[in-house]
Amino acid sequence: MGRILMDGNEAVVRGALYAGCRFFAGYPITPASSILSGMLEALPPTGGIVMQGEDEIASIGYCLGASMAGLKAMTATSGPGISLYSENISFAIGSEIPLVIVNVMRQGPSTGAATRGADGDVHFMRWGNSGGLPVIVLAPTCAADCFSLTAHAFNLAERFRCPVFVASNKEIGMTRETVDLDALERPPAIGRTIHREGDYLPFAAQGPDGVPAFLPIGGDVPVRQTSSMHGPDGYITTDPQVMQTLVERLKNKVEAHADEFSFHELDVQEGARTLIVSYGVTARAARAAVARLRDRGTRVSLLVLKTLWPVPERVIREAAEEADRVLVVEMNLGQVVHEVRRVVCTKRVDFFGLMCGRLIRPSEIVQEVCRD
């Protein structure tokens, strides 16, 4: 297949098609609009469906309906759209509806700077739902990551029956770079577990971290669905024990398996006492900074997080084990740094971040490392 020029949004489209996406709905918003136009061009010829909703609320609603009918579904937006998605994200969590949400982040708050990037939505994606139950958030660093992590996002959404975010960024989504198609990670595509025999209870799961088997709405077997608290049979309930069992399972089914999808890159230098932690497009500046520091004789290690939520605690703890100091670099005013401080609370954890509409430079990271 060879090498081609491709931006992150194009890679998301390719990754979704590879993963078996059959339905896309969205509303134009910078810097995610080219995902909508790309899916409109690519998906219908393969038998899939693309819809432009009248707004973001309608768009994610279309996706939830398509997913409940059995289709692999995806939507794409940016920060203001995530605000409007919030209620339906909660619906997807509580009613266990698989969905991939691509958030091509731009600078906020509110409308912010539509043509400038930032990573200000990290906590918003995790906590922007009523109930505070967990979601999965994956963070690509480049176009190649956009392909592979979109494919992983579909697999995780189908496996755990939950919304999964791909947390891209304006600079990743709209910057073309050379991608070696032959070298792309291509995880085997999987689907949700289908109910095969016996009476069907739409929310019956095995064990405290189990995931219910699936049947589509509109098929031969009646499937009850509700956004309210419900029991295994799908009927609304106010029984405290049933409700507690449900919310604990919704939490455990994701968090108990976090180590299985804690995607990351770890570059350890023997004898390094400083560990840099970064993610997204800023990780690329961090890699360049590490190379400069090592060239001048400064020992430093680098951890690039590609799973942001659930927090990859074991990965962070093990990466920081030999370090005296951890420097977290983010394209915001400090979000992941709070989780790192919680996980490695006995270490010195420093922060460097900008949210001014430009990329963090390698020279600035070098300066922060040498500030000690």
Secondary structure, 3 states (H helix, E strand, C coil): CCEEEECHHHHHHHHHHHHCCCEEEECCCCCCHHHHHHHHHHCHHHCCEEEECCCHHHHHHHHHHHHHCCCCEEEEECHHHHHHHHHHHHHHHHCCCCEEEEEEECECCCCCECCCCCCCCHHHHHHCCCCCCCCEEECCCCHHHHHHHHHHHHHHHHHHCCEEEEEEEHHHHCCCEEEEHHHCCCCCCCCCCECCCCCCCCCCCCCCCCCCCECCCCCCCCCCCCCCCECCCCCECCCHHHHHHHHHHHHHHHHCCHHHHCCEEEECCCCCCEEEEEECCHHHHHHHHHHHHHHCCCCCEEEEECEEECCCHHHHHHHCCCCCEEEEEECCCCCHHHHHHHHCCCCEEEEEECCCCCCCCHHHHHHHHHCC
